[in-house]
Amino acid sequence: MVQLEEDFIKLVDSFVVETRDPKILDEISQLDREARLLGIAFYDMYCMVLQDGVKHRNLVSEFKNYMNLKKPATFVA
């Protein structure tokens, strides 16, 4: 696993742990269920959702705000 992948996983994990919004938590649960049904990793599913951004707009928006606050060196725009 490359450093960028590790940083992404850590960022997603910290977002999931720190999120308090029940709607966001519900969307995260949905993604987890969908990933398991498709037989793919949760992080792969999460990455696809971030790239698409249509189905889970609220989650994508909140994650991007969170990412901008955390700004790990590998994710700085």
Buried (B, 14 or more C-beta within 10 A) or exposed (E): EEEEEEBBBEBBEEBBEEBEEEEBEEBBEBBBEBBEEEEEEBBEBBBBBBEEBEEBEEBBEBBEEBBEEBEEEEEEE
